[in-house]
Amino acid sequence: MTEEEIKHYEQPLAFYLQQEKTETLKKICKYYQIKGYSNKKKSEQIDLIVAHVFKDFTAADRMFETMSVEDYNVLNHLLIADTFSAEAEREIPVQNFLFVKDDYVFIPADIKEYLRRYVVEKSQSQEQSDEVKLLVSAVNLYGYFSLAHYRVLAERFTASQQTEEQLAEELQGIATVKDGFVLNPLIEAAHFSGAGIESKRQYYIPDTWEDFQNYFAFEYHEDSSEIKALLQFLKPYIVDINQQKDVRDTVIVMMKMIDNPANLISILKDMIGQNVLRAFDMNQASLLMLNAYQTVRNWHLGGYKMIELKKPEKRVINKRVEKKSKKRKKKNISRVKK
C-alpha cells in the first residue's frame, strides 16, 4: 500500500463495519450481547453496534476480557502510535475492532480515541488490584525484567512470598514470558533472548509503592529541564496542534525503548515523513534529543537514566589518601615549629 492508500483507511468504526458481511455483523452483535439485530438491515445493524460500543465502557470491558496476549500487543502498539495502521502478520478477530486489509491492520479513529479514554480511566481507578498495578508498572518502567527481579518487587511492594515458578505460572495468559523474563507488549518475543542479561543487569527500584505506581501510565516520565526544552523546541513544528500530546508521548516512549543514542534522530525523521512534524534544524534537535534521552528511564538500562549511570562512583581509597596527606602536612608543620 502507498501512504495515500493507508491514509484512506483513517476512518470511523462505521466505515469498517460497512465493508463487512452481514454474517460478520451478526457475529459481533452476538459477541457483545446486542439485542434486536436478527431482522435488521445491514445499515441498522451497524447503527446498533456503534451505539452499543460508544454508550459506555461495557464493550471495552468485554473486549479486554477475552483478547489474547498477541492481539493485545497489536492493539497496544496502535493506541500509543500516531498512525492508525501497522503491518499485519495474521488475522485478528473482528470483535476486537482491528481490521486487516492487504497485510495491514487498521484501527478505526473513533475506536482508538474510545480505548485511549478507557485505558486512562482504568489506570486511575482504584479497582485494580496491587498485583495488576505491580505487573503493569514494572512492564512500563523496565520494558523487560527477570522473574528473579519480579519476585523481589512482589516481596517488597505486595509482601508476596511466591517463588519464581509460581509467579511465572500466575502470569501465563496475561503477560509475555520468555527465557525467564517478562516482556513489554511492544517487544517482539521472537527477537528477544534473555541469555546472559541477568548476570550483568541491575535494576532501578523506586523508593515507595506510590512512586512505583506512577509507571502504570505507559507514557509516564519524570519531568526534567532537558525534556521540557526538547518539547518546547518541537511545539512550533507540530502540523496539527491537537496532536501535541501524541507527539510528546511518542517521543518519550520511543526514548524509553531505544538502546543506542545514535538512533534517536530517526524518531523525529519518521514523524516528519508521516507529516506529523514540519522540517526543522536537525543539528539543534539532535542535541536536545540526546540531552533529554539521558534523563529518561531507559528499558535497556534496567529503568535507570543514562545520566545516573554516568555519575562517578566514590572511591574509599581516595579518601584514605587524602587523610594520609593531611596527617603528613600536620607533622611537617610541627617539625618547623620545633
Buried (B, 14 or more C-beta within 10 A) or exposed (E): BEEEEBBEBBBEBBBBBEEBEEEBBBBBBEBBEBEEBEEBEEEEBBBBBBEBBBEEBEBBEBBBEEBEBBBBBBBBBBBBBBBBBBEBEEEBBBBBBBBBBEEBBBBBBBBBEBBBEBBEEBBEEEEBEBBEBBBBBBBBBBBBBBBEBBBBBBEEBBEBEBEBEBBBEBBEEEBBBBBBBBBBBBBEBEEBEBEEBBEEBEBBBBEEBEEBBBBBBBBBBEEBEBBEBBBEBBEEBBBEEEBEEBBBBBBBBBBBBBEEBEEBBEBBEBBBEBEBBEEBEEEEBBBBBBBBBBBBBBBBBBBBBBBEEEEEEEEEEEEEEEEEEEEEEEEEEEEEEE
